[in-house]
């Protein structure tokens, strides 16, 4: 295990980042979007993003699941098994910021990053959005680019899927299908991404 003066890196991917246009204002229980109304990025371009920009190696451990809120249980399990040691350098690749609503609300797939921060899991956060898809709640973003609420303060930087370049390979990959935000034809891409890490 690496020296933890260099924080372990979590690569947190939502499949919806590869769907155009982005789907908004839905809940996990909503039906899937139509195949005919959305396009999905090609497997080859997504593979290039993972390998060349995110520096994903085939032997990196990871986990895939349906709804993004499940990341809370999956990371907790990995910490309990001593596979992961927080706090993390957290790279969030998603069509949404996942800071939806007030930080006092119970966890769901739209606000789970608040709860990652509340658990003291995130030392630094990198937000990677689709091209032209940047959005972020101003009420928790300080002028010096930190997410601040309650006693928490986490530095954050912003990028997009075209220009993002990792500074080191991830130690763990999490992948959410997010079916309410991805059409059925995106499942092929979901399975392709899973092949890039060891689950």
Helices and strands as residue ranges (DSSP letters): E 9-14, G 15-18, E 19-20, G 35-37, E 39-40, H 43-48, I 49-53, E 61-65, G 68-70, H 71-80, E 88-93, H 112-118, E 122-129, G 138-140, E 146-149, E 152-160, E 172-176, G 179-181, G 184-186, H 187-194
